[in-house]
């Protein structure tokens, strides 16, 4: 067995790293296959166990079996003989909804369901696959992703700016880093939001028990997350849900989804954060059927990146773009408006 470990260690240089995780300082002893299940989206335990059997799971640079118990601060890596699929970009003839385009940038309206860049479980059909088909020589960002200045989640619709030159990439990335770009999102959230407007502040980082979620960290644990600020304003109160506008001061992963859940108003039909359950309302069967119909109309989290503003890298003028709320979300809003109206009439 020792010889086998030495052979595997010697071959690490020939392998490609697909995943890299560091166990927290408070990590309870946990089998490495179960540990990785919490980290890797769409992974099955059989695949992880097979990877370990093939010598592809390493802890602190030593290959381990599936039953290895992960301890605090362990460095867990998954390596394979082939490069990560997300690095093997293939141009795909996917239509793009281009809101604006010039020589140095374009603004696209991404539909819900489209992944922005390839990643585990999503190796094709992404926005980047479409971009490299339609445009040559897009500049890479710091993560080697062509054209991407920022991103939005797969099931969030709305606006993204894409850089077509190195200079535009640098200029735009600096604006997002310095938080001078303007982004407004429209969301349907569970519950009747108390205040007409407010600001949510709280560091956002990976959830310690569910690595597919992010969460808010405060006080002694604040260093586990990154600063995040969301400004919200009520657009319309619709009984058991509220239509809100959210403006981002920072751009953390899942920021609006995490912050709104933190104040008790999870996004409507946000499956990852529990919004696919009926969180507010009655126990009547008729109401449950109504909500289920809304879920069918809007089979995703109710979030749309409606506006985007920034300084143009060449003209230095402020530019502003808007994308209308998509049909699925608009239909869901109209159904809730009808429900709220009927509730008032019943009263």
DAKA-V865176 format. One record per helix or strand of 2 or more residues. SS is the DSSP state (alpha for helix, beta for strand). FROM is the first residue (numbers start at 1). LEN is the number of residues. If there is no record, write none. Layout:
BEGIN
ss = {SS	SS}
from = {FROM	FROM}
len = {LEN	LEN}
END
This chain:
BEGIN
ss = {alpha	alpha	beta	beta	alpha	alpha	beta	beta	beta	beta	alpha	beta	beta	alpha	beta	alpha	beta	beta	beta	beta	alpha	beta	beta	alpha	alpha	alpha	beta	beta	alpha}
from = {2	12	16	30	32	45	57	62	69	75	85	98	105	127	157	166	182	197	203	214	219	229	241	255	271	285	303	318	327}
len = {9	3	7	2	8	9	3	2	2	6	3	4	6	8	7	12	9	5	4	4	6	9	8	8	3	13	9	5	20}
END
